[in-house]
Structures are given as C-alpha cells and as structure tokens.
Amino acid sequence: MPKPVVYISRCFGIRRCRYDGDWIIDDNIETVKKYIDFRDFCPETGIGFPSPREKIRVVCRNGVQELFQPATGKFFTEEMVRFSTDFINSISRFDGFILKGKSPSCGVKNTKLYDFATGELISAGASGFFAATLLDHFPDAPVITEKSFEDTTETVLFLDKIFKNCGGTPQALLTELFSRKR
Ligand code: SF4
C-alpha cells in the first residue's frame, strides 16, 4: 500500500526544537505518522535559531507583516522568507502538510498578529511566515494543523485528499483514529 508523502513540523515528537526547548506529543499526529511517509522540517531552526530561544511573533509595522523578536528588538522577516521560499522550491513531491498551529512560522490562519507600535493583539487568524509562503506557492495543497484533527469532517477531508494523491486509502488510519476517540 503506497503511503502519502507528508511534510510535518519537526516539533511534533521528532525533535525538541520549540522556543521553550520542548516538543509536542499529540496523540492524533502520532497515529497519523504511522501511516504516512513523513518528512520533517523546522523553519526557525532552519534560519539558525537554537532551542530554547527567545520567542518571535508576527507584527504589523506600517501595514506590512514582519517577524519580530521582542527580547532582542531584531527582525527576522527576510531570513524566514528566504528559508521558506528555498525550502518549498526544493520539494519535488508531496501529498500534504501537517503544520504546528499558532506558530509565527508554521501556524495556518490561527497565529496571533500584533501591532508593532502598541504591542496590541490585532488578530488571532493570521498565518505564520512559512505557512503563508507555502499557501502562496501551493494554494491547493492539502494543509492541516493539529487542531483540525479534533474535527471529524476536516480529518476525513484531509486524509482522503492525501491518500487519493498517492493512490491509497485512509480507511485503516481513520478506523484507528476514530476508535481511539471512542
Ligand atoms: S512550530 Fe515550526 S518553527 Fe516552531 S518549532 Fe515547530 S517546526 Fe519549528
């Protein structure tokens, strides 16, 4: 049975690469990983950040979104856009992406956006820089975050797409996912 090729955020139980030096163990993602051919990546360590590190955030400055690290006062927008573009251009085959929600790099339409001047929260529905670049390049790519696996319809839609892409079926995975939830 062919397995879909899925790129996933490295902090999903693969490496302790988060800002706080930790990783995320998510039961749904751990189950999904058994059924896919996963390739991991971490945009923040990709641009040279250590783990742990000072937090970064997406800010709006003069109407433009930037990646900012409040503790150092530095911007990392250019580095992140360059890394994301190079990485995405280097991918020759994929069936889908599973990204870490709410991250200033990997979040998909659930990342916090702050006003640079005031520090006030503008929106909790922005995307991280890597995710935004990915959606620009591949607007029809199946992309999901861990939160979406809590929703049956979103889970089925995503898994159907990625398995269809590679000529397989998600039935066994769906059975395991949903039997665990009972
Ligand atoms: S969310 Fe993305 S950038 Fe942040 S630690 Fe995970 S893989 Fe790295």
Boltz pocket constraint, residues with backbone or C-beta under 6 A from the ligand:
constraints:
  - pocket:
      binder: B
      contacts: [[A, 8], [A, 9], [A, 10], [A, 11], [A, 12], [A, 17], [A, 18], [A, 19], [A, 41], [A, 42], [A, 43], [A, 44], [A, 45], [A, 100], [A, 103], [A, 105], [A, 106]]
      max_distance: 6.0
